[in-house]
Amino acid sequence: MKLLGNKLPELITERLELRLPRTGDYGQWSALRESSRSFLEPWEPTWMSDHLTRKSFSERVRWARKSTEDGFAVPFFLLRHDDGVLVGGITVDQIRLGPAQKASIGYWIGEPFARLGYMKEAIEALVHHAFCEMDLSRIEAACLPTNTASRKLLEKTGFKYEGVAQSYLQIHGRWQNHVLYANLRSDRRGRTDAG
C-alpha cells in the first residue's frame, strides 16, 4: 500500500473514513486517548511520559507518512462520516511482500466508542483491502489472552486462533504472552471457544 504520488490511502465504510493521521487531528486524538487512558492502558505498551504531547503526535504523523511511503506500514485513524469524530485507530504493519505476502494489524478504540461495531467495520474493510487490493495472503493479529473483547472481535471478522506466543510483547510494563490469530485469504473459518 505505497503512496502513488501524493495520493494518500483512504478507505470508506458505511459509517467511517479510514485515513492517515494529520497534524490537525492532535486535539481530538489527545483528548480521546486521555479520556480513555484507564480503558486502553491494560492492553498497550507503557505510555511514555510525552505520549500525549503535540511534539510526540507530530512524530507519529511523520512516521505515518514515511512508513506508508516506504510500504512498511499504514496507520489509519477512524473518523465517523457524519461528524468527523475520531473513534480510534488501526494499523496494518510489518507488510511483507514477495513469498510471504502478509502483514499484521493492531488497533485501539476510544472507550466511548467501544462495542458499537466501529472496529469490526474497520477490520473488515482493511482485511478486504489487504486481500483484494494489496494482494496479501495472510493478516496476523495478537492480543492478551484475557482480552476477551478483542478475541471475540477478531473471530467475528474471520480470524482464526493459531496458538500462544510466550513473552510476545511488553504490555503495561511487563513481558506478556499473547494469543495469535490469522486471517487467510483462503480460509475464513476463524472461530474458537474464546469466551
ChimeraX commands (.cxc) that place a marker at each C-alpha (Angstrom):
marker #1 position 0.00,0.00,0.00 radius 0.5
marker #1 position 2.51,2.58,-1.17 radius 0.5
marker #1 position 1.62,6.16,-1.93 radius 0.5
marker #1 position 1.05,6.91,-5.57 radius 0.5
marker #1 position 2.39,10.41,-5.98 radius 0.5
marker #1 position 0.68,12.49,-3.30 radius 0.5
marker #1 position -2.36,10.22,-3.12 radius 0.5
marker #1 position -2.84,9.10,0.48 radius 0.5
marker #1 position -4.53,5.78,1.21 radius 0.5
marker #1 position -8.13,6.08,2.35 radius 0.5
marker #1 position -10.86,3.51,2.95 radius 0.5
marker #1 position -14.55,4.32,3.24 radius 0.5
marker #1 position -17.03,2.14,5.10 radius 0.5
marker #1 position -20.71,2.59,5.91 radius 0.5
marker #1 position -20.00,4.82,8.92 radius 0.5
marker #1 position -16.27,5.51,8.82 radius 0.5
marker #1 position -13.45,7.10,6.90 radius 0.5
marker #1 position -10.08,5.39,7.44 radius 0.5
marker #1 position -7.20,7.72,6.65 radius 0.5
marker #1 position -3.69,8.60,7.78 radius 0.5
marker #1 position -3.40,10.88,10.82 radius 0.5
marker #1 position -2.93,14.58,10.14 radius 0.5
marker #1 position -1.36,17.30,12.27 radius 0.5
marker #1 position -4.80,18.87,12.76 radius 0.5
marker #1 position -6.05,15.67,14.46 radius 0.5
marker #1 position -3.94,16.32,17.54 radius 0.5
marker #1 position -6.70,17.85,19.68 radius 0.5
marker #1 position -9.17,15.04,19.09 radius 0.5
marker #1 position -6.53,12.34,19.42 radius 0.5
marker #1 position -5.03,13.60,22.68 radius 0.5
marker #1 position -8.46,14.20,24.25 radius 0.5
marker #1 position -9.73,10.74,23.27 radius 0.5
marker #1 position -6.56,8.96,24.40 radius 0.5
marker #1 position -6.52,10.84,27.72 radius 0.5
marker #1 position -10.21,10.25,28.45 radius 0.5
marker #1 position -9.77,6.55,27.54 radius 0.5
marker #1 position -6.47,6.09,29.36 radius 0.5
marker #1 position -7.63,3.62,32.02 radius 0.5
marker #1 position -9.56,1.68,29.36 radius 0.5
marker #1 position -6.54,1.42,26.99 radius 0.5
marker #1 position -3.50,1.10,29.26 radius 0.5
marker #1 position -4.02,-2.54,30.35 radius 0.5
marker #1 position -3.76,-3.65,26.71 radius 0.5
marker #1 position -0.98,-1.39,25.40 radius 0.5
marker #1 position 2.75,-0.85,25.84 radius 0.5
marker #1 position 3.51,1.56,28.68 radius 0.5
marker #1 position 2.85,5.15,27.62 radius 0.5
marker #1 position 5.97,7.30,27.59 radius 0.5
marker #1 position 5.84,10.50,29.63 radius 0.5
marker #1 position 5.44,12.53,26.41 radius 0.5
marker #1 position 2.79,10.21,24.90 radius 0.5
marker #1 position 0.08,12.87,24.69 radius 0.5
marker #1 position 2.26,15.85,23.72 radius 0.5
marker #1 position 1.91,17.73,20.45 radius 0.5
marker #1 position 5.57,17.02,19.66 radius 0.5
marker #1 position 5.08,13.27,20.09 radius 0.5
marker #1 position 1.96,13.40,17.95 radius 0.5
marker #1 position 3.81,15.30,15.21 radius 0.5
marker #1 position 6.38,12.49,15.19 radius 0.5
marker #1 position 3.53,9.97,14.80 radius 0.5
marker #1 position 2.20,11.90,11.82 radius 0.5
marker #1 position 5.66,11.98,10.20 radius 0.5
marker #1 position 6.15,8.26,10.89 radius 0.5
marker #1 position 2.73,7.51,9.37 radius 0.5
marker #1 position 3.59,9.29,6.15 radius 0.5
marker #1 position 7.12,7.84,5.91 radius 0.5
marker #1 position 6.11,4.24,6.70 radius 0.5
marker #1 position 3.30,4.48,4.16 radius 0.5
marker #1 position 5.61,5.93,1.51 radius 0.5
marker #1 position 8.11,3.14,2.18 radius 0.5
marker #1 position 5.41,0.45,2.11 radius 0.5
marker #1 position 6.14,-0.96,5.59 radius 0.5
marker #1 position 3.00,0.11,7.46 radius 0.5
marker #1 position -0.15,2.17,7.12 radius 0.5
marker #1 position -1.63,3.64,10.30 radius 0.5
marker #1 position -5.24,4.69,9.83 radius 0.5
marker #1 position -7.37,6.90,12.04 radius 0.5
marker #1 position -11.07,6.00,12.15 radius 0.5
marker #1 position -13.35,9.01,11.77 radius 0.5
marker #1 position -17.14,8.99,11.61 radius 0.5
marker #1 position -18.63,10.30,8.37 radius 0.5
marker #1 position -21.47,12.22,9.94 radius 0.5
marker #1 position -19.46,14.43,12.32 radius 0.5
marker #1 position -15.74,13.79,11.72 radius 0.5
marker #1 position -15.24,12.50,15.26 radius 0.5
marker #1 position -12.16,10.34,15.83 radius 0.5
marker #1 position -13.18,6.98,17.32 radius 0.5
marker #1 position -9.90,5.03,17.21 radius 0.5
marker #1 position -7.09,3.75,15.03 radius 0.5
marker #1 position -5.96,0.66,13.16 radius 0.5
marker #1 position -2.54,-0.04,11.68 radius 0.5
marker #1 position -1.53,-2.56,9.07 radius 0.5
marker #1 position 2.12,-3.13,9.91 radius 0.5
marker #1 position 5.08,-5.36,9.09 radius 0.5
marker #1 position 3.96,-5.55,5.47 radius 0.5
marker #1 position 5.99,-8.24,3.73 radius 0.5
marker #1 position 5.60,-8.82,0.03 radius 0.5
marker #1 position 7.22,-11.45,-2.18 radius 0.5
marker #1 position 6.90,-15.04,-0.96 radius 0.5
marker #1 position 5.30,-14.03,2.37 radius 0.5
marker #1 position 2.53,-11.66,1.14 radius 0.5
marker #1 position 1.49,-10.90,4.73 radius 0.5
marker #1 position 1.07,-8.19,7.33 radius 0.5
marker #1 position -0.11,-7.75,10.89 radius 0.5
marker #1 position -2.73,-5.44,12.34 radius 0.5
marker #1 position -3.06,-3.62,15.63 radius 0.5
marker #1 position -5.90,-1.39,16.75 radius 0.5
marker #1 position -7.36,0.73,19.53 radius 0.5
marker #1 position -10.76,2.28,20.15 radius 0.5
marker #1 position -11.72,5.13,22.46 radius 0.5
marker #1 position -13.80,3.97,25.41 radius 0.5
marker #1 position -16.97,5.90,24.42 radius 0.5
marker #1 position -16.98,4.07,21.07 radius 0.5
marker #1 position -16.22,0.53,22.24 radius 0.5
marker #1 position -18.67,-2.26,21.41 radius 0.5
marker #1 position -20.58,-0.15,18.88 radius 0.5
marker #1 position -19.29,-2.06,15.85 radius 0.5
marker #1 position -16.85,0.59,14.62 radius 0.5
marker #1 position -13.75,-1.56,14.92 radius 0.5
marker #1 position -15.49,-4.55,13.34 radius 0.5
marker #1 position -16.37,-2.34,10.38 radius 0.5
marker #1 position -12.78,-1.06,10.15 radius 0.5
marker #1 position -11.17,-4.51,10.38 radius 0.5
marker #1 position -13.48,-5.94,7.71 radius 0.5
marker #1 position -12.68,-3.05,5.35 radius 0.5
marker #1 position -8.96,-3.30,5.98 radius 0.5
marker #1 position -8.85,-7.07,5.52 radius 0.5
marker #1 position -10.86,-6.80,2.29 radius 0.5
marker #1 position -8.48,-4.12,1.04 radius 0.5
marker #1 position -5.42,-6.16,2.06 radius 0.5
marker #1 position -6.63,-9.27,0.23 radius 0.5
marker #1 position -8.19,-7.64,-2.84 radius 0.5
marker #1 position -6.05,-4.54,-3.46 radius 0.5
marker #1 position -2.72,-5.32,-1.78 radius 0.5
marker #1 position -2.81,-8.99,-2.84 radius 0.5
marker #1 position -1.82,-10.18,0.63 radius 0.5
marker #1 position -2.41,-13.79,1.58 radius 0.5
marker #1 position -2.27,-13.56,5.37 radius 0.5
marker #1 position -3.15,-10.98,8.03 radius 0.5
marker #1 position -1.95,-11.63,11.58 radius 0.5
marker #1 position -3.09,-10.20,14.91 radius 0.5
marker #1 position -2.19,-10.82,18.55 radius 0.5
marker #1 position -3.79,-9.89,21.85 radius 0.5
marker #1 position -3.57,-10.72,25.52 radius 0.5
marker #1 position -5.35,-13.97,26.41 radius 0.5
marker #1 position -7.53,-12.07,28.90 radius 0.5
marker #1 position -8.69,-9.53,26.30 radius 0.5
marker #1 position -11.94,-11.34,25.59 radius 0.5
marker #1 position -13.45,-8.40,23.69 radius 0.5
marker #1 position -10.53,-8.30,21.25 radius 0.5
marker #1 position -10.55,-12.07,20.81 radius 0.5
marker #1 position -14.26,-12.08,20.01 radius 0.5
marker #1 position -13.79,-9.18,17.60 radius 0.5
marker #1 position -11.02,-11.00,15.73 radius 0.5
marker #1 position -13.11,-14.15,15.47 radius 0.5
marker #1 position -16.17,-12.22,14.25 radius 0.5
marker #1 position -14.04,-10.74,11.48 radius 0.5
marker #1 position -12.72,-14.07,10.19 radius 0.5
marker #1 position -9.51,-14.50,12.18 radius 0.5
marker #1 position -8.63,-17.99,13.36 radius 0.5
marker #1 position -6.86,-18.81,16.62 radius 0.5
marker #1 position -3.39,-20.24,15.95 radius 0.5
marker #1 position -1.70,-20.52,19.33 radius 0.5
marker #1 position 0.15,-18.72,22.10 radius 0.5
marker #1 position 3.39,-16.75,21.83 radius 0.5
marker #1 position 5.33,-16.65,25.09 radius 0.5
marker #1 position 6.59,-13.23,26.26 radius 0.5
marker #1 position 5.44,-11.77,22.93 radius 0.5
marker #1 position 5.24,-8.05,23.79 radius 0.5
marker #1 position 5.80,-5.70,26.69 radius 0.5
marker #1 position 2.33,-4.62,27.71 radius 0.5
marker #1 position 1.62,-2.36,30.65 radius 0.5
marker #1 position 5.28,-2.57,31.66 radius 0.5
marker #1 position 5.98,-6.31,31.53 radius 0.5
marker #1 position 6.56,-9.10,29.02 radius 0.5
marker #1 position 3.30,-10.93,28.43 radius 0.5
marker #1 position 2.08,-13.93,26.48 radius 0.5
marker #1 position -0.26,-13.25,23.57 radius 0.5
marker #1 position -2.75,-15.36,21.68 radius 0.5
marker #1 position -2.09,-15.35,17.95 radius 0.5
marker #1 position -4.73,-15.12,15.25 radius 0.5
marker #1 position -4.56,-15.08,11.48 radius 0.5
marker #1 position -6.99,-14.39,8.66 radius 0.5
marker #1 position -6.07,-16.19,5.47 radius 0.5
marker #1 position -7.42,-15.24,2.11 radius 0.5
marker #1 position -8.18,-18.92,1.53 radius 0.5
marker #1 position -9.64,-19.76,4.99 radius 0.5
marker #1 position -12.30,-17.63,6.68 radius 0.5
marker #1 position -13.47,-20.01,9.47 radius 0.5
marker #1 position -11.90,-18.12,12.37 radius 0.5
marker #1 position -13.97,-19.42,15.30 radius 0.5
marker #1 position -12.76,-20.81,18.65 radius 0.5
marker #1 position -14.26,-21.04,22.09 radius 0.5
marker #1 position -12.93,-17.68,23.35 radius 0.5
marker #1 position -15.44,-16.64,25.99 radius 0.5
marker link #1:1,2 radius 0.2
marker link #1:2,3 radius 0.2
marker link #1:3,4 radius 0.2
marker link #1:4,5 radius 0.2
marker link #1:5,6 radius 0.2
marker link #1:6,7 radius 0.2
marker link #1:7,8 radius 0.2
marker link #1:8,9 radius 0.2
marker link #1:9,10 radius 0.2
marker link #1:10,11 radius 0.2
marker link #1:11,12 radius 0.2
marker link #1:12,13 radius 0.2
marker link #1:13,14 radius 0.2
marker link #1:14,15 radius 0.2
marker link #1:15,16 radius 0.2
marker link #1:16,17 radius 0.2
marker link #1:17,18 radius 0.2
marker link #1:18,19 radius 0.2
marker link #1:19,20 radius 0.2
marker link #1:20,21 radius 0.2
marker link #1:21,22 radius 0.2
marker link #1:22,23 radius 0.2
marker link #1:23,24 radius 0.2
marker link #1:24,25 radius 0.2
marker link #1:25,26 radius 0.2
marker link #1:26,27 radius 0.2
marker link #1:27,28 radius 0.2
marker link #1:28,29 radius 0.2
marker link #1:29,30 radius 0.2
marker link #1:30,31 radius 0.2
marker link #1:31,32 radius 0.2
marker link #1:32,33 radius 0.2
marker link #1:33,34 radius 0.2
marker link #1:34,35 radius 0.2
marker link #1:35,36 radius 0.2
marker link #1:36,37 radius 0.2
marker link #1:37,38 radius 0.2
marker link #1:38,39 radius 0.2
marker link #1:39,40 radius 0.2
marker link #1:40,41 radius 0.2
marker link #1:41,42 radius 0.2
marker link #1:42,43 radius 0.2
marker link #1:43,44 radius 0.2
marker link #1:44,45 radius 0.2
marker link #1:45,46 radius 0.2
marker link #1:46,47 radius 0.2
marker link #1:47,48 radius 0.2
marker link #1:48,49 radius 0.2
marker link #1:49,50 radius 0.2
marker link #1:50,51 radius 0.2
marker link #1:51,52 radius 0.2
marker link #1:52,53 radius 0.2
marker link #1:53,54 radius 0.2
marker link #1:54,55 radius 0.2
marker link #1:55,56 radius 0.2
marker link #1:56,57 radius 0.2
marker link #1:57,58 radius 0.2
marker link #1:58,59 radius 0.2
marker link #1:59,60 radius 0.2
marker link #1:60,61 radius 0.2
marker link #1:61,62 radius 0.2
marker link #1:62,63 radius 0.2
marker link #1:63,64 radius 0.2
marker link #1:64,65 radius 0.2
marker link #1:65,66 radius 0.2
marker link #1:66,67 radius 0.2
marker link #1:67,68 radius 0.2
marker link #1:68,69 radius 0.2
marker link #1:69,70 radius 0.2
marker link #1:70,71 radius 0.2
marker link #1:71,72 radius 0.2
marker link #1:72,73 radius 0.2
marker link #1:73,74 radius 0.2
marker link #1:74,75 radius 0.2
marker link #1:75,76 radius 0.2
marker link #1:76,77 radius 0.2
marker link #1:77,78 radius 0.2
marker link #1:78,79 radius 0.2
marker link #1:79,80 radius 0.2
marker link #1:80,81 radius 0.2
marker link #1:81,82 radius 0.2
marker link #1:82,83 radius 0.2
marker link #1:83,84 radius 0.2
marker link #1:84,85 radius 0.2
marker link #1:85,86 radius 0.2
marker link #1:86,87 radius 0.2
marker link #1:87,88 radius 0.2
marker link #1:88,89 radius 0.2
marker link #1:89,90 radius 0.2
marker link #1:90,91 radius 0.2
marker link #1:91,92 radius 0.2
marker link #1:92,93 radius 0.2
marker link #1:93,94 radius 0.2
marker link #1:94,95 radius 0.2
marker link #1:95,96 radius 0.2
marker link #1:96,97 radius 0.2
marker link #1:97,98 radius 0.2
marker link #1:98,99 radius 0.2
marker link #1:99,100 radius 0.2
marker link #1:100,101 radius 0.2
marker link #1:101,102 radius 0.2
marker link #1:102,103 radius 0.2
marker link #1:103,104 radius 0.2
marker link #1:104,105 radius 0.2
marker link #1:105,106 radius 0.2
marker link #1:106,107 radius 0.2
marker link #1:107,108 radius 0.2
marker link #1:108,109 radius 0.2
marker link #1:109,110 radius 0.2
marker link #1:110,111 radius 0.2
marker link #1:111,112 radius 0.2
marker link #1:112,113 radius 0.2
marker link #1:113,114 radius 0.2
marker link #1:114,115 radius 0.2
marker link #1:115,116 radius 0.2
marker link #1:116,117 radius 0.2
marker link #1:117,118 radius 0.2
marker link #1:118,119 radius 0.2
marker link #1:119,120 radius 0.2
marker link #1:120,121 radius 0.2
marker link #1:121,122 radius 0.2
marker link #1:122,123 radius 0.2
marker link #1:123,124 radius 0.2
marker link #1:124,125 radius 0.2
marker link #1:125,126 radius 0.2
marker link #1:126,127 radius 0.2
marker link #1:127,128 radius 0.2
marker link #1:128,129 radius 0.2
marker link #1:129,130 radius 0.2
marker link #1:130,131 radius 0.2
marker link #1:131,132 radius 0.2
marker link #1:132,133 radius 0.2
marker link #1:133,134 radius 0.2
marker link #1:134,135 radius 0.2
marker link #1:135,136 radius 0.2
marker link #1:136,137 radius 0.2
marker link #1:137,138 radius 0.2
marker link #1:138,139 radius 0.2
marker link #1:139,140 radius 0.2
marker link #1:140,141 radius 0.2
marker link #1:141,142 radius 0.2
marker link #1:142,143 radius 0.2
marker link #1:143,144 radius 0.2
marker link #1:144,145 radius 0.2
marker link #1:145,146 radius 0.2
marker link #1:146,147 radius 0.2
marker link #1:147,148 radius 0.2
marker link #1:148,149 radius 0.2
marker link #1:149,150 radius 0.2
marker link #1:150,151 radius 0.2
marker link #1:151,152 radius 0.2
marker link #1:152,153 radius 0.2
marker link #1:153,154 radius 0.2
marker link #1:154,155 radius 0.2
marker link #1:155,156 radius 0.2
marker link #1:156,157 radius 0.2
marker link #1:157,158 radius 0.2
marker link #1:158,159 radius 0.2
marker link #1:159,160 radius 0.2
marker link #1:160,161 radius 0.2
marker link #1:161,162 radius 0.2
marker link #1:162,163 radius 0.2
marker link #1:163,164 radius 0.2
marker link #1:164,165 radius 0.2
marker link #1:165,166 radius 0.2
marker link #1:166,167 radius 0.2
marker link #1:167,168 radius 0.2
marker link #1:168,169 radius 0.2
marker link #1:169,170 radius 0.2
marker link #1:170,171 radius 0.2
marker link #1:171,172 radius 0.2
marker link #1:172,173 radius 0.2
marker link #1:173,174 radius 0.2
marker link #1:174,175 radius 0.2
marker link #1:175,176 radius 0.2
marker link #1:176,177 radius 0.2
marker link #1:177,178 radius 0.2
marker link #1:178,179 radius 0.2
marker link #1:179,180 radius 0.2
marker link #1:180,181 radius 0.2
marker link #1:181,182 radius 0.2
marker link #1:182,183 radius 0.2
marker link #1:183,184 radius 0.2
marker link #1:184,185 radius 0.2
marker link #1:185,186 radius 0.2
marker link #1:186,187 radius 0.2
marker link #1:187,188 radius 0.2
marker link #1:188,189 radius 0.2
marker link #1:189,190 radius 0.2
marker link #1:190,191 radius 0.2
marker link #1:191,192 radius 0.2
marker link #1:192,193 radius 0.2
marker link #1:193,194 radius 0.2
marker link #1:194,195 radius 0.2
view
